[in-house]
Amino acid sequence: MKKEKIYQHIAFFGLRLSVLTIISVLGLILWFLAKEGFSALSWEFLTQPPKNGMTEGGIFPALVGTLYLTSGAILFALPLGVFAAIYLTEYAYQGRFVRIIRLGVNNLAGVPSVVFGLFGLAMLVEYCGFGPSILAGSLTLGILILPTIIRTSEEALLAVPQTYREASLALGVGKWHTIYKAVLPSAIPGILTGSILGIGRAAGETAPIIFTAACFYAPRLPHSIFDQVMALPFHLYVLATEGTHFEKTLPIQYGTALVLLGLVLGINLIAIVIRTGLRKKMR
Amino acid sequence: MTNKTKIEAEKVNFFYGEVRALKDVSMCVQENMITALIGPSGCGKSTFLRTLNRMNDLIPRTTLAGKIFIDGEDIYSPAVDVVELRKKVGMVFQKSNPFPKTIFDNVAYGPRAHGVIDKATLAFIVEKSLKRAALWDEVKDKLKQSAMELSGGQQQRLCIARALAINPEIILMDEPASALDPIATAKIEELTRDLKKKYTIVIVTHNMQQAARVSDCTGFFLLGELIEFNATNKIFTAPQDKRTEDYITGRFG
């Protein structure tokens, strides 16, 4: 009995330590970024383009660019991913073919992002002739987050009780209507979780957009989806590695990182609010 | 048993993969009567019930041999639209399974799916179905509340109302009261007796008293075979087969 208690204490201690470590690392990053970047934040920083060889001014074009790229990626990947997940869980015969597709999707999730960047360059920029553009970048980011969205959507769909499907089908309701009216509503919170993860990843990735969408400096905002854009992660990368005034731009770098973090957090917050609202409606 | 035959099963065999779950089951179900299917767990009574609205089609690697006629029409013929069949043959499940929607939306789900959009018509159908399921008085003031907030017995009657809303001719009930307390069970039984005026009912039950109380005919299943099928009072007072007698007197099962 006593021995059991000791084991329990050790186990709980281990669990607490893990959580604490994770939270401290996260807290440290946030604290550091906030401390270093806060001074750079201002209305001007958010609404003005960079000036003086990027050593002054704001990050407005990069902010807008990242918003465009991320929205484009989600617009492309969410419907495609959800439909693919619906097909895989609801329609496809659960045999070897589906197992191979699942394996492929899981492997795709583990492919380094730079590979997606190269694919985007070869396929979208060159072969399809989109050139480095919002379109090519969005699609590349979309393909990058597709596996995440498919997997989380599949899990969300599989978590919907089988009884809902049976109840609906037993009422003489067709399969598509059953999925649309009885299954999907219950799966939407889970699907939203997947999109949150996707948005976060799409907004933060640098490698996939280096070749496909991002430009070093753009004095004006893009006019169409075939224009190149600045993007927050790439802007950060440029300032940190290629700037001639590396030291001078440090506050701008931290400020950019802080804004990027805030942007992702903000989008996630919106999705979480929608999700909570939907969950309440479900009960 | 002078009524018209509603369902006729002819040498029905059913396989889960290689496992034969039903063996040459033949049975005639009469219109506007309650037919009870009894037998120990795993005897095939639920499987048989689910062949009647082709719910077993949803389980992969299953096959059916034999014929089932409803109103003289072979429901396994390729010409039959399963969706249409299920409109005619409603089902109530063992575990009440309302959708996480409002009470109103649960009952209106079927009619809406079948194209009823007029609000007044929907309200009329919902009220009529809830009244028929003896639930209207309990929920008429809270139709906009979630169905999940109802008690287990109320949820099951809601599921019956939902099935009634699409105006079926036959209602299949798969142990509809097995998860309910005695009072809720009594309500369901009373309701079932009342419903047979309009519908043909086939009910699977574990509870032999329940079969005796509500049904007109009873079929006894054992290991996938229909051992005996007769008027309920005959089955329970003068069973022809030794195995039926052993089961209803509680010697096994």
Interface residues (C-beta under 8 A of the other chain):
Chain A: Y93 Q94 P161 T163 Y164 R165 E166 A167 S168 L169 A170 L171 G172 V173 G174 H177 K181 A182 P185 S186 M282 R283
Chain B: N53 M55 L58 P60 V83 E84 L85 R86 K87 K88 G90 M91 F93 K95 N97 P98 F99 P100 K101 Y109 G110 A113 H114 S146 M148 C159 R162 A163 I166
